[in-house]
Amino acid sequence: MNRKIVNHSSKTAIRVIIIFGIISLLGDMVYESARSANSQYFELIGINAAQVGLVFGIGEFLGYFLRLIAGILSDKTGKHWLFIFIGYGMLIAVPLMGLTTNWNFLVVLILVERIGKSLRNPAKDTILSAVAENQVGTGFAFGLQEALDQLGAFAGPLIFTLAFYLSKNSEIAEYQLGYKVLMIPFVALMLFVTFAYLQTEREKLIPVIKQRQFQSESLRPTFWIYTAFTFFCTLGFLNFSIIGYHLKANRLLSDGNITLLYSVAMIVDAITAIIIGRAYDQMKRRIGTKTGGLAVLGAIPAITLLIPFLALGKSTTMIILGMIIFGIIIGVHETIMRSAIADITPFNKRGTSYGIFNACYGLALLGGSAFTGYLYNLNQLGAIKIFTCAVELIALFLYMKMNQMVKNDY
């Protein structure tokens, strides 16, 4: 009898993970395709690197910082689907980018898209972690989620690649066509969100999660050190908006090949997510503690500092290698960094924890993107490399501090 209950619970958990994964796949088709083309499009209409870095940095910051508010409200209200519907609905901003070249309108649309992501993510991450932690493992859950995410992130930029290769219009018209075509996956996304809502309500998946009992605890010091560690890891992580701008401004790759390269990085991300997610769960089981998987994060600062040395060069081979590493890092960020939150925080504080974590993550993206964009505009590539090395060394120090605290706390 108990085995049947466990098997049924595991199947239910996997069903939830797949449902949200398909929703994420469609969402990534919309916004990741635009992210692969935005910086090149803005270069075409005369926007400089500093403006691009600042706007994308503000967008990333809002996209993460507002998760703090969304996470707290998620903890207090439990209105998961309200946040999901509004958040995904705001993706309409992406296809609308194909209707204008006005910089002011484009800035608003970029920010709307990022704010939408901030509204939907804490509720989704909280549900996934709650379903997975005692059934299939948080590493597996977030790894599978990220893999499905990146299938969409891979397919989406190919829309622009096809627009470039098949269209005989001007460059600006080709980009605008790519944006407009994204209305198709957007409509499919909203239909599937509705379908997923009806399915989860019918199968009573969300109420099962709410009925689970969790011990009420406060956030431990380990959480704050972990958040500081991820802040500095991310601060030195070179944003693709700067990489894409570099490739376009120096005519190192064609427009189609830039978006294709981004798609390849997203496939690397997907593969990494599955592998690293499984490794995270296996390490926890081998060590015998919930936080045992944190050891996987040790290599992240070291490989992050390689990106500007590779991706901001002139060698095509080095650029490709840099983007492969870029994909690996994204895979770890989106899998293990999210999984670890579930392992170091109590459920009743988890929405808030994801909100705090993501707010700091967004602040790091804002600072890193704006500062490196400013340095790039001054043609200070050496300074970008020094900055990256410095902050990643700080991250490495915090990682060692975190490991020591984990041994004492867990």
Secondary structure, 3 states (H helix, E strand, C coil): CHHHHHHHHHHHHHHHHHHHHHHHHHHHHHHHHHHCCHHHHHHHCCCCHHHHHHHHHHHHHHHHHHHHHHHHHHHHHCCHHHHHHHHHHHHHHHHHHHHCCCHHHHHHHHHHHHHHHHHHHHHHHHHHHHHHCCCCCHHHHHHHHHHHHHHHHHHHHHHHHHHHHHCCCCHHHHHHHHHHHCHHHHHHHHHHHHHHHHHHHHCCHHHHHHCCCCCCCCCCHHHHHHHHHHHHHHHCCCCHHHHHHHHHHCCCCCHHHHHHHHHHHHHHHHHHHHHHHHHHHHHHHHHCCCCHHHHHHHHHHHHHCCHHHHHCCCCHHHHHHHHHHHHHHHHHHHHHHHHHHHHHCCHHHHHHHHHHHHHHHHHHHHHHHHHHHHHHHCCCHHHHHHHHHHHHHHHHHHHHHHHHHHHHHC
